[in-house]
Amino acid sequence: MTALAIVESRADRASVHICDRLRELADWETATDGSRPAAAGGGTVYRLDDVELRSFEALHLELERPADAFDCDPDLLVFASRHSGDTGPLLTGHVTGNFGPAEFGGADDAVAEAAPNALARLLEAFDEHAPDNYDVGLECTHHGPTDVGCPSLFAELGSDDEQWDDPEGAAAVARAILELRGVEPHRNRQLVGFGGNHYVPRFERIVRETPWAVGHVAADWALEAMGHPSAHRDVLEAAFDASGTDIAVLDGEWPVLEETLAELDCRLVTETWLREVGDRSLDLVADVESALGTVDDGIRFGDRRDAAFTVVDLPAELVDAAEGIDPDRVREIVETNAVAFTTENGGSRVGARVAIPDVGADDSTDDSALDSGGARETIVAELATVLEEKYDSVTREDDAVIAERSAFDPALALEAGVPEGPKFGALASGESVTVDGEPIKPERVRSRETVQFPIQSDRIER
């Protein structure tokens, strides 16, 4: 069972207010701890089965290893705190540390162990419990403490006296903290953020809209305070270690930082990569990017999650023709049947190469052996049905899709004496016209058009 520790600071009246609401919201057992001073977490202790609440005299950011005061051996520690700023009513959360000099608690160039998963859950709880006039936000890493003793985060009520004394705001933070009972501090998809402002909308968006959680975030001002990245590799490495990841997202242009991160074997990815990868196996993602190309090159993932796949060509002419009729349907067909696929035109059009589930064929390049009943065959068949919107008949042969239709023939129109211009357009639209008093029906100037779309694959890769 995950043990949750809650720190109340008697030097912070918002913290006291939040913890007063906490004491009202649950049926706590109380005990007296005489083994340590009341100013350092001793005295009256409040306990639930998996939660322990202790009070400290000092401000949170001045505490050193507060987790040591708790008997529950906490897996996660939450500081109930005020938030100060010109931001109006705001509930906010963040992890702690200093990427440069320690101006407000903690040590220089040091970060506390983050709790990315719990921080993401805190934002969800804030959304659920915040009073109507309150915003919810995520902040960058700032201030101490840097040595907590376990993963930790701040849950804050802001941003001025009115909110610090607001019973509804304090109750919202208290309820959100209680929602962290049983929540693990980490998940298997976490990242470190670099860049942006003190309030970090890009990283908050990632937390809210993707399966990825965010640990430490070094905002622009923190990077500037840190100085040249290559001279501060230790704090950068510590941020990754404390966030449980080797993946980072950069908000803005920091070329020297990028070089240093590459030297640290940290992977820098884009928000697009996070969204495309989603909750897919990272091993599968690595295999796809090795075989087919990268997300940044336009690779997109389909609905299939098969670990074994084969890269094949789609019939390019058939894809182009179907996209000219119904691009959304073409995208749906490929996404449904593919592990991944290439795109063109900035990701707006399906490309010609796909990774399809491997049907266990041998090394033959014979399509029928590879795709009998397989995903490529399904894609081709469904693309052919898209053509039916434009053609009168669509048939399938072994090596091609044959599409036929009756279409306006300009040569027949000229032969019938129809002058080029508006009357051409009328006939093409299926309207009759009159030329020198003679009615000419559209059927007279139409001919049968047959188009063949080859469907053999030119390339098959394992």
TORSEZA-901041 format. One line per 4 residues: number of its first residue (from 1); their letters; for each residue x, y, z of C-alpha. Coordinates in steps of 0.5 Angstrom, whole numbers, plus 500, padded with zeros to 3 digits. Each point is the difference from the previous one (the first is absolute). Example, Ala and Ser with C-alpha at 12.3 -4.5 7.8 and 13.67 -1.06 7.14 Angstrom:
REM TORSEZA-901041
1	as	525 491 516; 502 507 498
//
This chain:
REM TORSEZA-901041
1	mtal	500 500 500; 503 507 498; 501 504 506; 498 508 500
5	aive	504 505 504; 497 507 501; 504 506 502; 496 506 504
9	srad	504 506 501; 498 504 506; 504 506 497; 495 500 494
13	rasv	493 502 501; 497 497 494; 504 493 502; 496 500 506
17	hicd	494 502 497; 501 494 495; 501 495 506; 495 503 504
21	rlre	495 497 494; 504 494 500; 499 498 507; 492 502 499
25	ladw	500 495 494; 502 494 502; 499 496 507; 507 500 502
29	etat	504 497 506; 504 504 504; 506 498 504; 506 504 504
33	dgsr	507 500 497; 505 502 506; 506 497 497; 501 507 496
37	paaa	498 507 501; 493 503 498; 504 505 495; 503 494 497
41	gggt	494 495 498; 499 498 507; 494 501 505; 493 498 497
45	vyrl	500 496 494; 494 498 496; 500 493 497; 495 496 495
49	ddve	502 493 498; 504 503 494; 501 507 502; 504 504 505
53	lrsf	500 508 501; 505 503 504; 501 508 502; 507 504 500
57	ealh	501 506 502; 505 503 494; 497 501 493; 500 494 496
61	lele	506 503 495; 505 500 506; 499 493 503; 505 494 499
65	rpad	498 493 499; 493 501 503; 498 493 498; 505 497 505
69	afdc	495 503 505; 494 495 498; 499 493 503; 496 498 494
73	dpdl	507 500 495; 496 504 495; 501 498 493; 497 507 498
77	lvfa	500 507 504; 496 506 499; 501 507 502; 493 503 501
81	srhs	502 508 499; 498 506 497; 502 503 493; 502 507 500
85	gdtg	499 505 493; 496 504 496; 496 494 497; 494 501 504
89	pllt	496 494 503; 504 494 498; 502 493 502; 506 498 498
93	ghvt	506 494 500; 507 499 499; 506 496 502; 506 504 504
97	gnfg	507 501 498; 505 505 498; 504 500 493; 504 506 502
101	paef	501 503 507; 496 499 506; 496 506 501; 494 497 504
105	ggad	502 494 503; 504 494 499; 507 499 497; 503 503 494
109	dava	500 496 493; 495 495 504; 493 497 499; 496 496 504
113	eaap	497 493 498; 494 501 495; 493 497 500; 498 501 493
117	nala	494 495 500; 497 503 507; 501 507 497; 496 498 494
121	rlle	495 497 505; 500 506 504; 498 505 494; 494 495 498
125	afde	498 501 508; 500 507 499; 496 500 494; 495 496 504
129	hapd	500 504 506; 502 507 498; 494 506 502; 497 503 494
133	nydv	505 506 500; 506 496 501; 505 499 494; 505 493 501
137	glec	507 501 497; 507 496 500; 506 504 502; 507 499 498
141	thhg	505 497 505; 502 505 506; 502 501 507; 502 495 505
145	ptdv	500 496 503; 505 495 496; 501 495 505; 493 497 502
149	gcps	501 493 501; 495 497 495; 496 502 494; 497 507 501
153	lfae	496 505 498; 496 507 502; 493 501 500; 498 507 500
157	lgsd	495 505 501; 501 507 497; 501 505 499; 499 505 506
161	deqw	497 502 506; 493 499 498; 501 493 497; 504 498 506
165	ddpe	494 501 505; 495 497 495; 497 494 503; 497 497 493
169	gaaa	507 501 497; 504 497 506; 495 494 500; 501 499 492
173	vara	507 499 502; 499 496 506; 495 495 496; 506 500 494
177	ilel	505 498 505; 496 494 503; 499 498 492; 507 498 500
181	rgve	499 494 505; 503 494 497; 503 504 494; 506 498 498
185	phrn	505 505 499; 503 498 493; 497 497 494; 504 496 494
189	rqlv	499 507 495; 503 506 503; 505 505 498; 504 506 502
193	gfgg	498 507 497; 504 506 498; 498 507 498; 494 504 500
197	nhyv	498 505 506; 499 499 507; 493 497 499; 501 495 495
201	prfe	494 499 495; 503 495 495; 502 495 505; 493 501 504
205	rivr	497 499 493; 504 493 499; 498 498 507; 493 501 499
209	etpw	499 498 493; 505 494 499; 502 494 504; 507 503 502
213	avgh	501 503 507; 505 506 501; 505 500 506; 505 506 500
217	vaad	500 506 496; 505 505 499; 497 506 498; 504 506 495
221	wale	502 504 507; 502 493 503; 505 499 494; 502 507 500
225	amgh	502 499 507; 503 494 500; 505 502 495; 504 496 494
229	psah	497 493 500; 506 497 499; 503 502 506; 493 498 504
233	rdvl	500 493 498; 499 497 507; 493 504 501; 498 498 493
237	eaaf	501 493 501; 497 500 507; 494 503 497; 499 494 496
241	dasg	502 495 505; 495 504 505; 494 500 495; 502 492 498
245	tdia	501 501 493; 505 501 494; 495 504 496; 499 508 499
249	vldg	496 505 496; 503 507 499; 495 506 499; 504 505 496
253	ewpv	507 501 497; 506 497 505; 505 497 495; 506 500 505
257	leet	495 496 505; 498 495 494; 507 499 499; 502 499 507
261	lael	493 495 501; 503 496 494; 506 499 504; 497 497 506
265	dcrl	496 495 495; 493 504 502; 495 499 494; 497 507 498
269	vtet	493 499 497; 495 504 498; 493 501 502; 497 497 494
273	wlre	504 494 501; 497 499 507; 493 501 497; 502 495 495
277	vgdr	503 495 504; 495 500 505; 499 494 505; 504 495 494
281	sldl	505 496 502; 507 504 500; 503 494 497; 495 499 495
285	vadv	501 508 498; 508 499 500; 499 494 495; 495 504 496
289	esal	505 506 499; 505 496 499; 497 496 494; 495 506 497
293	gtvd	503 506 502; 499 505 506; 494 504 503; 503 506 498
297	dgir	501 498 493; 492 499 499; 499 493 503; 494 499 503
301	fgdr	497 494 504; 494 496 499; 495 496 504; 504 493 500
305	rdaa	505 499 505; 503 494 497; 507 499 503; 502 496 493
309	ftvv	499 504 494; 502 501 493; 501 506 496; 497 500 493
313	dlpa	498 505 494; 493 502 499; 498 501 493; 501 507 499
317	elvd	495 502 495; 495 496 503; 501 504 507; 501 507 496
321	aaeg	493 499 496; 496 498 506; 503 506 504; 498 504 495
325	idpd	493 497 501; 499 500 508; 507 501 503; 497 499 507
329	rvre	497 493 498; 507 498 498; 504 502 506; 495 496 504
333	ivet	501 494 496; 507 500 501; 500 502 507; 495 494 501
337	nava	505 495 497; 507 502 501; 505 501 506; 503 506 497
341	ftte	500 504 493; 504 505 496; 496 507 499; 501 506 495
345	nggs	499 507 500; 501 501 507; 496 494 502; 494 502 497
349	rvga	500 494 495; 502 493 500; 506 498 497; 502 493 496
353	rvai	504 496 506; 496 497 505; 502 495 506; 495 495 500
357	pdvg	499 494 505; 505 494 498; 496 494 498; 506 495 500
361	adds	502 500 493; 507 497 498; 505 505 496; 496 500 494
365	tdds	498 506 497; 493 497 497; 495 505 502; 495 494 500
369	alds	504 496 505; 501 506 504; 493 503 500; 495 495 500
373	ggar	495 502 505; 505 505 502; 500 507 502; 502 503 493
377	etiv	495 496 496; 495 503 505; 502 507 499; 500 499 492
381	aela	493 497 500; 498 506 504; 503 505 496; 497 497 494
385	tvle	493 501 503; 502 508 501; 500 500 492; 493 498 500
389	ekyd	498 507 502; 503 503 493; 500 494 495; 494 496 498
393	svtr	503 493 501; 506 498 504; 503 493 499; 506 496 503
397	edda	505 496 496; 506 496 502; 505 506 498; 495 506 500
401	viae	494 504 502; 496 501 494; 495 507 500; 496 501 495
405	rsaf	495 506 499; 496 504 494; 503 507 500; 499 506 496
409	dpal	505 500 493; 502 507 498; 502 497 493; 493 497 499
413	alea	497 507 502; 504 503 495; 498 495 495; 493 502 501
417	gvpe	501 507 499; 500 502 507; 505 507 501; 505 499 506
421	gpkf	497 505 506; 494 500 504; 496 494 496; 506 496 501
425	gala	499 501 507; 493 499 500; 501 493 496; 505 498 505
429	sges	495 501 506; 495 496 497; 496 505 496; 497 501 493
433	vtvd	502 505 496; 498 503 493; 504 502 494; 498 503 494
437	gepi	493 498 502; 502 493 501; 499 497 507; 506 496 502
441	kper	499 495 506; 506 498 505; 500 493 498; 502 502 493
445	vrsr	506 503 502; 502 494 506; 505 495 499; 502 494 504
449	etvq	506 501 504; 504 494 503; 506 501 505; 505 495 503
453	fpiq	503 501 507; 506 495 500; 500 496 507; 506 496 500
457	sdri	505 502 506; 507 502 497; 503 500 507; 500 495 506
461	er	504 501 506; 500 496 506
//
